[in-house]
Amino acid sequence: MANPSEPKTETIAETENYIAWKADEPDGETTYHIELNNVTVHFFEEEWEEFLQLAKLLIKK
């Protein structure tokens, strides 16, 4: 049985070297994480939405 104090995690996307995943925290907050080799960037939901806007702008360029 899962520990209720542990976040529920889900992989969003993955390549050979990178992974994006989210965690539904016990307090109801959802956090997002991008692992880039030995660096992990953590986002709260509002920050994640802004990051996705940035990524979409990068793709258009």
Backbone as ProteinMPNN parsed JSONL, in Angstrom:
{"seq_chain_A": "MANPSEPKTETIAETENYIAWKADEPDGETTYHIELNNVTVHFFEEEWEEFLQLAKLLIKK", "coords_chain_A": {"N_chain_A": [[0.828, -1.174, 0.0], [0.511, 2.25, -0.785], [2.314, 4.959, 0.679], [0.61, 7.545, 2.226], [1.812, 9.997, 2.709], [3.671, 10.358, 0.794], [4.449, 11.741, -2.424], [2.469, 11.271, -5.424], [3.812, 10.227, -8.361], [4.349, 10.891, -11.868], [5.557, 10.167, -15.066], [5.985, 12.522, -17.598], [7.258, 13.023, -20.06], [10.005, 11.542, -21.837], [13.362, 11.161, -22.856], [16.395, 9.724, -24.142], [18.311, 10.982, -22.539], [16.998, 12.88, -20.94], [14.29, 13.772, -18.71], [10.925, 14.547, -17.964], [8.725, 15.056, -15.333], [5.884, 14.819, -13.119], [4.604, 15.575, -9.852], [2.092, 14.8, -7.659], [1.523, 16.263, -4.827], [1.114, 15.491, -1.29], [-0.187, 17.629, -0.018], [-1.892, 18.625, -1.88], [-0.826, 20.227, -3.824], [0.57, 20.422, -7.112], [3.627, 19.62, -8.494], [6.221, 20.154, -10.919], [8.916, 18.703, -12.739], [12.048, 18.784, -14.333], [14.593, 16.809, -15.436], [17.828, 17.21, -16.378], [20.428, 15.706, -17.342], [22.677, 15.981, -14.772], [21.272, 17.974, -13.499], [18.358, 19.173, -11.969], [15.363, 20.815, -12.511], [12.866, 22.454, -10.759], [9.392, 23.134, -10.675], [6.574, 25.044, -9.646], [3.031, 24.87, -10.274], [2.116, 27.259, -11.62], [4.529, 28.334, -12.515], [5.341, 26.283, -14.194], [3.42, 26.409, -16.246], [4.124, 28.873, -17.374], [6.72, 28.23, -18.229], [6.103, 26.333, -20.213], [4.872, 28.024, -22.058], [7.104, 29.521, -22.821], [8.666, 27.472, -23.993], [7.056, 26.827, -26.205], [7.289, 29.198, -27.662], [9.986, 29.059, -28.286], [10.015, 26.892, -30.046], [8.641, 27.923, -32.224], [10.48, 29.672, -33.298]], "CA_chain_A": [[0.0, 0.0, 0.0], [1.298, 3.469, -0.914], [2.374, 5.845, 1.833], [-0.139, 8.754, 1.88], [2.642, 11.196, 2.827], [4.552, 10.39, -0.369], [3.763, 12.24, -3.614], [2.198, 10.357, -6.535], [4.576, 10.753, -9.487], [4.002, 10.426, -13.217], [6.44, 10.64, -16.127], [5.285, 13.258, -18.646], [7.984, 12.753, -21.304], [11.335, 11.028, -21.55], [14.259, 10.817, -23.953], [17.528, 8.944, -23.645], [19.074, 11.728, -21.537], [16.194, 13.836, -20.19], [12.97, 13.309, -18.287], [10.016, 15.5, -17.329], [7.76, 14.323, -14.534], [5.116, 15.635, -12.19], [4.311, 14.952, -8.566], [0.919, 15.28, -6.93], [1.976, 16.286, -3.441], [0.065, 15.195, -0.31], [-0.91, 18.846, 0.361], [-2.756, 19.012, -2.987], [-0.043, 20.973, -4.821], [1.236, 19.639, -8.154], [4.919, 20.182, -8.889], [6.753, 19.615, -12.166], [10.365, 18.563, -12.631], [12.779, 18.4, -15.543], [15.944, 16.343, -15.143], [18.732, 17.399, -17.509], [21.661, 15.086, -16.839], [22.798, 16.056, -13.309], [20.54, 19.154, -13.025], [16.905, 19.048, -11.936], [14.661, 22.085, -12.353], [11.58, 22.215, -10.113], [8.42, 24.182, -10.964], [5.198, 24.985, -9.174], [2.134, 24.814, -11.434], [2.115, 28.527, -12.357], [5.827, 28.43, -13.176], [5.331, 25.284, -15.264], [2.628, 26.959, -17.349], [4.944, 29.904, -18.027], [7.802, 27.525, -18.918], [5.541, 25.758, -21.432], [4.716, 29.143, -23.004], [8.45, 29.797, -23.329], [9.057, 26.374, -24.88], [6.305, 26.975, -27.452], [7.903, 30.305, -28.398], [11.259, 28.569, -28.821], [9.726, 26.004, -31.174], [8.236, 28.758, -33.344], [11.622, 30.445, -33.83]], "C_chain_A": [[0.877, 1.244, 0.0], [1.212, 4.302, 0.362], [1.661, 7.154, 1.485], [0.676, 10.035, 2.014], [3.643, 11.323, 1.686], [3.789, 10.931, -1.575], [3.524, 11.124, -4.637], [2.888, 10.954, -7.758], [4.143, 10.117, -10.797], [4.997, 11.011, -14.21], [5.604, 11.299, -17.206], [5.909, 12.964, -20.009], [9.397, 12.332, -20.934], [12.082, 10.79, -22.851], [15.398, 10.0, -23.349], [18.234, 9.655, -22.487], [18.253, 12.635, -20.624], [14.852, 13.224, -19.796], [12.204, 14.482, -17.682], [8.978, 14.68, -16.58], [7.03, 15.27, -13.607], [4.851, 14.838, -10.929], [3.073, 15.612, -7.981], [1.257, 15.131, -5.457], [0.816, 16.009, -2.48], [-0.758, 16.417, 0.093], [-1.813, 19.37, -0.75], [-2.048, 19.797, -4.081], [0.506, 19.989, -5.859], [2.528, 20.353, -8.503], [5.41, 19.452, -10.131], [8.274, 19.666, -12.095], [10.926, 18.168, -13.996], [14.184, 18.024, -15.119], [16.758, 16.412, -16.423], [20.121, 16.95, -17.063], [21.711, 15.22, -15.328], [22.124, 17.295, -12.72], [19.046, 18.854, -13.061], [16.315, 20.424, -11.676], [13.262, 21.762, -11.829], [10.663, 23.407, -10.376], [7.144, 23.955, -10.149], [4.308, 25.126, -10.405], [2.158, 26.096, -12.272], [3.42, 28.71, -13.131], [5.911, 27.47, -14.357], [4.582, 25.8, -16.488], [3.417, 28.026, -18.102], [6.107, 29.275, -18.791], [7.306, 26.917, -20.23], [5.304, 26.841, -22.484], [6.06, 29.477, -23.632], [8.883, 28.731, -24.327], [8.336, 26.467, -26.221], [6.863, 28.105, -28.299], [9.236, 29.879, -29.018], [11.051, 27.695, -30.052], [9.355, 26.812, -32.418], [9.387, 29.469, -34.017], [12.445, 29.612, -34.765]], "O_chain_A": [[1.882, 1.29, 0.709], [0.179, 4.342, 1.03], [2.064, 7.822, 0.533], [0.272, 11.069, 1.482], [4.386, 12.302, 1.623], [2.609, 10.621, -1.744], [4.283, 10.157, -4.704], [2.576, 12.078, -8.149], [3.649, 8.99, -10.842], [5.253, 12.215, -14.199], [4.628, 10.719, -17.682], [5.207, 12.693, -20.983], [9.923, 12.7, -19.883], [11.52, 10.286, -23.823], [15.355, 9.634, -22.174], [18.704, 9.002, -21.555], [18.777, 13.116, -19.618], [14.348, 12.304, -20.44], [12.778, 15.309, -16.973], [8.418, 13.726, -17.121], [7.491, 16.38, -13.34], [4.869, 13.607, -10.928], [3.018, 16.833, -7.829], [1.275, 14.028, -4.912], [-0.34, 16.264, -2.818], [-1.909, 16.27, 0.505], [-2.431, 20.424, -0.603], [-2.613, 20.009, -5.154], [0.862, 18.859, -5.522], [2.527, 21.554, -8.775], [5.067, 18.293, -10.368], [8.848, 20.558, -11.47], [10.36, 17.339, -14.709], [14.89, 18.829, -14.511], [16.433, 15.768, -17.42], [20.883, 17.723, -16.483], [20.871, 14.635, -14.644], [22.374, 17.638, -11.564], [18.529, 18.346, -14.056], [16.713, 21.115, -10.738], [12.562, 20.911, -12.379], [11.099, 24.556, -10.309], [6.693, 22.821, -9.984], [4.8, 25.472, -11.478], [2.213, 26.029, -13.5], [3.413, 29.186, -14.266], [6.482, 27.801, -15.396], [5.043, 25.651, -17.62], [3.38, 28.076, -19.331], [6.448, 29.734, -19.881], [8.002, 26.974, -21.244], [5.513, 26.601, -23.673], [6.145, 29.694, -24.841], [9.41, 29.055, -25.391], [8.939, 26.214, -27.264], [6.911, 27.992, -29.524], [9.572, 30.286, -30.13], [11.836, 27.758, -30.998], [9.711, 26.434, -33.534], [9.287, 29.835, -35.188], [13.441, 30.092, -35.306]]}, "name": "protein", "num_of_chains": 1, "seq": "MANPSEPKTETIAETENYIAWKADEPDGETTYHIELNNVTVHFFEEEWEEFLQLAKLLIKK"}
